[in-house]
Amino acid sequence: MYFYPNSFSMQSNSFLWDIFCQVVDNHGDLGVCWRLSQHLISLGQSVRLYIDEPSALSWMAPDPKANPSLQILPWPTGKTGAELDCAHWTSPDAVVEAFGCEIPPLYIKTLCAQSSTRVPAWTWINLEYLSAEDYPERMHQLASPVMSGPAKGMNKWFFYPGFTAQTGGLLEKHPPGELKTKTLQRAADQTSSLMWHGNASLKVFLFSYEPKALKDVLIALSKAQTLTHLKVSQGRASSHTHEVLQTPPLLALSTPISPNTYQLNRLFIEFIDYVDQEAFDTLLESSDLNFVRGEDSWVRAIWAQKAFVWQIYPQDDGIHFQKMNAFLNRFEAPDTLKQAFWAWNGFQDTPMPSITTECIQQWSEWTQGVAEKLRVRPDLASQLLAFLGLKQQEIPPLGPQNESY
């Protein structure tokens, strides 16, 4: 059975969510958790976000403490007394273990010790990674019994984002309501990173790891008949692009215009600073072609409804090839786009297809079709809220038979 927002009145249910997120290496997990927090708050919820490395919020969310419904808290390891101030600590209604991070034992011990009934009044949700494969439909909302520790006897509940009606859906393009206006205004203020060259016929945004095909793409764009403006994001994409520009024949072709801009014949390359999520989304929406990576920007590229090529996070066992093809096949991607995905991810030796006007138009129309199919389905935040509401209804009322033990 799957739970949807119309299963109960969300307006009458305001819950406290504890979301745990560990920053691994590329900030994608934090990006999703931050967006999820904003969406839940827009639905009238309160969120405590526990992060092991919150420094990325300084650019991802420049004012993370502005909303009174959100608290940013340190990872509770027990090293500082302020991590869990039990005397002034409210037990949550939901604990979200995001993307396989392990919630510190101190937190679980403290939470269970505060429970006043044999049946805990909180729901433990294991939020999984997004996949277009079939297994999320089988695993979504299944229980995983906790076999040891202070929470022994409880269930963790698997919650899978996904692309079908049998999964948890995706986060919406923007949080609904007043929050949307505020976030879009903040994105509009980052004008230096959002402005495009006025004579550019093709606007391209690069947010990648280290794709082997980047060199060929840069050479091809430099030989185009019209001007291309390429914006390169800060981080791994920027470092890799700088390295590629130092190799022949690009080294001889490139002319530095400023510390952050280069000219390669008809290709204008601009290296931009970190931008927050709202400005990032605006960049995707204002470009003609987006090269994106990981999970969060993959979903954002779909909502932007522009042509995009996705670089999936590489895994040693090669399973990422299967995951990528599951997405391409589920939505019947054009052959040229499949070729672009494969070449960009290093799955074949054949070159990237030519980035022609016709290709970009075809890829853009395909993305628009994918977005239209997904827009009609309940979003991830609403489904999580509905699921928690029903789980809360299953908790028996406090009485003589279930008092503290």
N, C-alpha and C positions, 0 to 999 in steps of 0.2 A: 504494500500500500504506500502511496506517495502523498505527501502533504503539500497543499498549495495555500496561498494567502487567503483565499475565500473560505478556508475551513474554520476560521474563527475571526473575531473582531480584533484586528491589530490595534485599533485606536484605544482600546481599553486595556492593553497589555504593554506596560513599560517595564522592561527587564534590565538587569545589570549583567553585562557581558565582560568576561575576562578573556582577552585574546593574547595568546603567546606566540611570539615570532622571533626566530633566530635569523640574523643576517648571515647568509652563507658566504657568498663571494660576489654576487652581482646585484644585490638589492632588490631582486625581483620578488622574493617572498615578502619583504617589507612593503613593497609597492602594492601588492594585493591586499595585505593586511591593513594598510593605511586606507586604501579605497573602501574596503569592507567596513572599517570603523566609521568612515564618513557616511556611508549609505545607511548603516544602522542608526546613527544619530539622527539622520534626516527622517527616519521612521519613528522617532520618539524614544529611542533607546539610549542607555548610558553605557559607556565603554571604558574599561581599563585596559590599556595596551602595554603588555610587558615585552620589552625589547632588550636583547643582550648588547646590541651596539646601536644606540639611537642617533649617532652622529649624522647619518644620512638624512634625517629629517630636517637638518639645517638648510638643505636645498630642495628636498622633495616636498616638504611642507614647512615653509618659512615661519609660520606662526602656529605651531602645533598645540599650544596651550590656550588658544583664543576661545575655544568652545568649552563652556562649563560642564558639558556632558561627557567630556573626554579627559582622561588622565593618562599621562605617559609615565610609566613606572619602570624602575630598574629590574633586571633579571634577579629573582629572589634566591640567592645562593646562601644567605645567612651571614655574609661577611660584614654587612652593615645593619645596624638595628632598625633603620628606617625602612628596610625593604618590606617587612610585613609588620605593621603596627597593629597588632592583634586587638589592642584595647579600643582602637577606633576603626576597626576594619569591618566592612560589611561583606557577608558572604555573597557570592554572585549567584545568579540564576543559571548562567551558562559558562562553561569553561571550554574555550576553543583552542585545541591543539593544532596549530597550523602547519601543514606540510611535513609531518613526521618529526617535528621538534619534540624533544623530551621535556615535559614539564618538570621543574625541579622538585625533588622529593619533599623538600621543606614546605613548599606551597601545598602539596596534596596532604601532607601530614597536618598542617595547620587548618586546612579547610575541613578535613574529616573530623578533627578534634572539636570544631565549632558546631558540627551537626548536632541538632537536638533531637533527632528521631532516628530510628533504625533505617528508615527509607530516606536517603539524602534528598534534600530539596534543590539540588542542582543537577544539570544535565551536562555530561561530558561529550563533546563533539570533536571528532577527528576530521578536520577539513583537509581533503586530499588535493593533489595536483590535478590540473585540467588535462583531459585526454579525449580525443575523438574516437577512441577504440570502443569495443563493445562491452568490456568488463565493467566500466562504471555503472552501466544499467543494472548489472547483476549484484554489484556490491553496495550500491547507494542505499543508505539508511539501514544497513545491517548492523547488528549488535556484535561487539567484541568484548567478551567477559574479561574483567580484570581479575587475574588469578592470584595476585600477591600484593603485599603492602597494605597501608591503611585503608585503601579504597577497595580492597578485596570484596568481591560479590557485586560490585557495580558493573555497569556496561559503558563502554565507549561506543559511540554511534558514528559509523562512517558516513561522511557527507561528501559526495562527489560533485563538483561542478561539471557541466557537460553541455552538449549541443542538442540533446533530445529531451522529450517530455518525461522520460523516465530517470532523469538526472536532476541535479540541483540548479541547473541553469548557469548564467553568467551575470556578472555585475553589470548594471545598466551603464549607458553612456555617461550619464552624470547623475549624482544624487538628485532625487526629486525635490520640488519645493524651493524654499528660500535659499537653501545652501547652494543650489545651482547658480543663482545670480551672483552670489558672493565669489564663488570659485572662478567663474568665467571672467569676472572683473579683474581678479588678481592675475589671471593669465594674460589679460590684455595689457597689463602694466609692464610686462617684460618685452618691451618693444624691440630692443636691440637684437634679441635672438629670434624674433618672429618675423622680421622684415626680410623680404626677398628682393633680389636684384630686379630692377624694373624692366630690363631688357631680356630677362630669361624666358625662353620658350618652354623649358622643362625644369621643374623644381623637384629636387630629390632630397630626402632626409635619410641619413645613415645612422642606425643604432644597432650595432652588431658586436660579435665576438671578434674572431680573426678569420674571416672567410678567405679561402684560397683564391676564389674567383674575383676578389676585389681589384687586383691589378688589371685584369682583362676588362673589367667594367670601367675603370678609370680611363684606360686607353681608348676604349670605344667611345665614351662620352667626350673625350677631348677631340676626337675626329669628327664629331657631329657637325652638321651644317649650321645649326643654330646654337645659341648660348644655353648652357645648362648651369644652374646654380645648385651646388651640392652642399648641404649643411651636415656637418659631422658632429655627433654628440660627444660630450666629454667622457673620459674613461677608456675602456678597452677599444672602442671604435676609433677614438682619436689617436691613441698610441699606435694601433696597427696601421692606420692610414699614413701617419708620419713615417713609419718604417717603410711602407710600400713606396712612398714618394722618393725615398733615397735609393731606389733600385733603378737600373736602366730598363727601358728607355725613359721612364718618368723623370728621373733626375735631370736629364738634359732638357726635358720639355717644360718643367715647372719653373715658374717665375714668382718669387715671393713678392707680394704687394704690401703686406704688413705682417706682424708676428702671427696673426690668426687667419690670413688669407693667402691663397695661391692662385695663379692663373696657369692653366694648361691648354693653350690654344683656345678652344671654345668652351672649356670647362672652368668654372669659377668655384673654388673650394673654400668654404668658410668653416673654421673650427669654433664652435660655440661653447659657452660655459654650461654648467649644470643648470637645468630649469626644473621648476616644480611640476607636479603632475598636470595641472591645468594648462600650463604653457606647452607641455609635452603633447597633450591631446590637440591643442591648437595647431602645433607644427604638423602633426599627422593630417589634420583636416585641411590645411592650407597647401600641402604639397601635391604633386602629381603622382609620385612614386615613393613608397616608403620601404626601407630595408629595416626590419625589426627583428627582435630576438626574444627568447624566453617565453614566459606565459603572459605577464601583464600587458606588454606592448603588442603581443599577438592579438589579444582581445581588443585592445584600443584601435589597432589597425583595421579590424573588421568594422567597428563602429564608425570609424572615419570614412568608410566607404570609398577609399581610394585604392589604386593598384598597390599591392605590397608583395614583398618576398620575405619569407620568414626563415630565420635561422634558429633551429631548435637546439636546446641545450645538449651538447654531445655527451654520450655515455660510452664507457669502455666496451660494453658488450654489444654495441651497435643497435640496441633496441630502439634508439631514437629514430632510425630510418622507418621502422614499422609504425611508430607513432605519427610521424609526419605524413606518411602515405595514407594512414587512416583518415586524417583530416582532408587531404586532397581528394580521396576517393569518395568520402561521405558526401561531399558537396560538388562532385563531378567537375573538378577544376579543368580548365583548358589545357591541352597538351603542352603549349608553349610555357604556361605557368608551372606545370609539373617539371618541365626541363629546367626552368629557372631555379626552382626550389632545390632540385637534385644537384645542380652544378654549384649553387651558392653554399650548400651544405657539404660539398665534397663527396657526393655519392656516385659521381660518374666523371669520367675524364673528358667528356664532350664539353664544348664551351657553352657559356651562357647564351641564350637566344638574343638576337639583336633587340635592343630596347627601342622599338619603333613606336610611332604614334598609334599605329593600329594595335600593337600589343598592349600598350598602356590602356587604351580604350577598352579592349576586350577584358583585361584583368580588372579594371575598375568596375565594369558592368557585372562581372562575376562576384566581386566583393559586395556590391550593392545587393545582389540577389541573396547572398549568404546573410547579410544583415537583416534583410526583410523577413527571412524565414525565422531568424532568432528573436527578432523584436517582439513577436506576438507571444512568446513564452514567458512564464514567471521568472523574475530575476533571482539571483543567488541570495541577496540579502533578505528579500521578502520570503523566500522559501525557508531560509534558516529561522526567521522569526516565527513563521507558521509552525515549523517543526517543534521549536522550543515551546510555543504556546500549548501545543497538544501534549507534549511531554510533561509540562507543568500541571496540566489537568489530570494526568495519571497519578500524580503524587497524592497519597491519601491524606486527609486532614489529620491534624494533631489530635490524638485522643489517648485514652488509657492503654490501648493495645499497641501503640507505636511511640510511646514516650522514650526519652533518652535512656540509655542503658549503661 
